[in-house]
């Protein structure tokens, strides 16, 4: 129960970067993949977790650049890997300038780990491009 309380508290205190990424991922908006925010696993809270693809997306602020925090992240990463979870990490400061690249990276990893069929309109776009 303490895990759930803390996860709820973390969700209420989200950063601008978390708000932005959540606007992409919530309500299965991102190609139908379901994500959870501040999902507890093994004493850790994952920023954004897709169970179907066993994919964790972490947003890193300045504090993640310090050696003690890097060591903590490395230890945490080993625990997640032991559960079969892959982590994608993005620096907060890159989110605004490289949003499309980050979205593409997330989508490509999701498709590798748990493929979803693409919407019909994407095949029409590809076939129209071939005709030109």
C-alpha positions as CSV (number, residue, x, y, z in Angstrom):
1,X,0.0,0.0,0.0
2,X,2.9,2.4,0.7
3,X,4.1,1.9,-2.9
4,X,0.7,3.0,-4.2
5,X,0.6,6.1,-2.0
6,X,4.1,7.1,-3.0
7,X,3.3,6.5,-6.7
8,X,0.2,8.7,-6.5
9,X,2.3,11.4,-4.7
10,X,4.9,11.3,-7.5
11,X,2.2,11.6,-10.2
12,X,0.9,14.7,-8.5
13,X,4.4,16.3,-8.5
14,X,5.3,15.7,-12.1
15,X,7.8,17.8,-13.9
16,X,7.2,19.8,-17.1
17,X,9.0,17.0,-19.0
18,X,6.8,14.3,-17.5
19,X,3.7,16.3,-18.4
20,X,4.9,16.6,-22.0
21,X,5.7,12.9,-22.4
22,X,2.6,11.8,-20.6
23,X,0.6,13.9,-23.1
24,X,2.1,11.7,-25.8
25,X,1.6,8.3,-24.1
26,X,-1.6,8.5,-22.0
27,X,-4.9,6.9,-23.0
28,X,-3.2,4.6,-25.5
29,X,-2.5,7.6,-27.7
30,X,0.9,6.3,-28.7
31,X,0.0,3.6,-31.3
32,X,-2.3,1.8,-28.9
33,X,0.4,1.0,-26.3
34,X,-0.7,1.2,-22.7
35,X,1.6,3.1,-20.4
36,X,1.6,3.6,-16.6
37,X,3.2,6.5,-14.8
38,X,5.3,6.0,-11.7
39,X,4.9,2.3,-11.8
40,X,6.4,0.5,-8.8
41,X,8.8,-2.4,-9.4
42,X,11.2,-3.8,-6.9
43,X,11.3,-0.7,-4.7
44,X,11.8,1.6,-7.7
45,X,9.3,3.8,-9.5
46,X,9.4,3.8,-13.3
47,X,8.6,7.1,-15.0
48,X,6.6,5.5,-17.8
49,X,6.2,1.7,-18.2
50,X,4.6,-0.3,-20.9
51,X,4.0,-3.8,-19.6
52,X,3.2,-5.3,-23.0
53,X,6.6,-4.4,-24.4
54,X,8.5,-4.5,-21.0
55,X,9.7,-1.0,-21.8
56,X,10.5,1.7,-19.3
57,X,11.0,5.3,-20.3
58,X,13.0,7.5,-18.0
59,X,13.4,11.2,-18.1
60,X,16.6,12.5,-16.6
61,X,17.1,16.0,-15.1
62,X,20.5,17.5,-14.1
63,X,20.8,15.3,-10.9
64,X,21.3,12.2,-13.1
65,X,24.6,13.7,-14.3
66,X,26.2,13.4,-10.8
67,X,28.4,10.2,-10.1
68,X,26.3,9.1,-7.1
69,X,23.1,9.3,-9.1
70,X,24.7,7.5,-12.0
71,X,25.7,4.7,-9.8
72,X,22.1,4.5,-8.4
73,X,20.8,4.4,-12.0
74,X,23.2,1.7,-13.0
75,X,22.2,-0.5,-10.0
76,X,18.5,0.1,-10.8
77,X,19.1,-0.8,-14.5
78,X,20.5,-4.2,-13.5
79,X,17.4,-4.9,-11.4
80,X,15.1,-3.9,-14.3
81,X,17.1,-6.0,-16.8
82,X,16.8,-9.0,-14.5
83,X,13.0,-8.6,-14.9
84,X,13.4,-8.4,-18.7
85,X,12.7,-4.6,-18.8
86,X,14.5,-2.4,-21.2
87,X,15.0,1.3,-20.3
88,X,15.2,4.2,-22.7
89,X,16.6,7.3,-21.1
90,X,16.2,10.9,-22.3
91,X,17.5,14.1,-20.9
92,X,14.8,16.6,-20.1
93,X,16.6,19.4,-21.9
94,X,16.4,17.4,-25.2
95,X,12.7,16.9,-25.1
96,X,11.7,20.3,-26.6
97,X,14.4,20.4,-29.3
98,X,14.4,16.7,-30.3
99,X,10.8,15.7,-29.6
100,X,10.1,13.9,-32.9
101,X,13.4,12.0,-32.7
102,X,12.6,10.9,-29.2
103,X,9.0,9.8,-30.2
104,X,10.5,7.9,-33.1
105,X,13.0,6.1,-30.8
106,X,10.2,5.1,-28.4
107,X,7.9,3.9,-31.3
108,X,10.7,1.9,-32.9
109,X,11.6,0.2,-29.6
110,X,8.0,-0.6,-28.9
111,X,7.6,-2.1,-32.3
112,X,10.7,-4.3,-31.8
113,X,9.5,-5.6,-28.5
114,X,5.8,-5.9,-29.0
115,X,4.8,-5.1,-32.6
116,X,1.4,-3.6,-33.4
117,X,0.1,-3.4,-36.9
118,X,0.3,0.0,-38.4
119,X,-2.9,2.0,-39.1
120,X,-4.2,1.5,-42.7
121,X,-3.5,5.1,-43.6
122,X,0.2,4.6,-43.2
123,X,0.2,2.0,-46.0
124,X,-1.6,4.4,-48.3
125,X,1.0,7.1,-47.6
126,X,3.8,4.6,-48.5
127,X,2.1,3.5,-51.7
128,X,1.4,7.1,-52.7
129,X,5.1,8.0,-52.2
130,X,6.2,5.1,-54.4
131,X,4.0,6.3,-57.3
132,X,5.6,9.8,-57.2
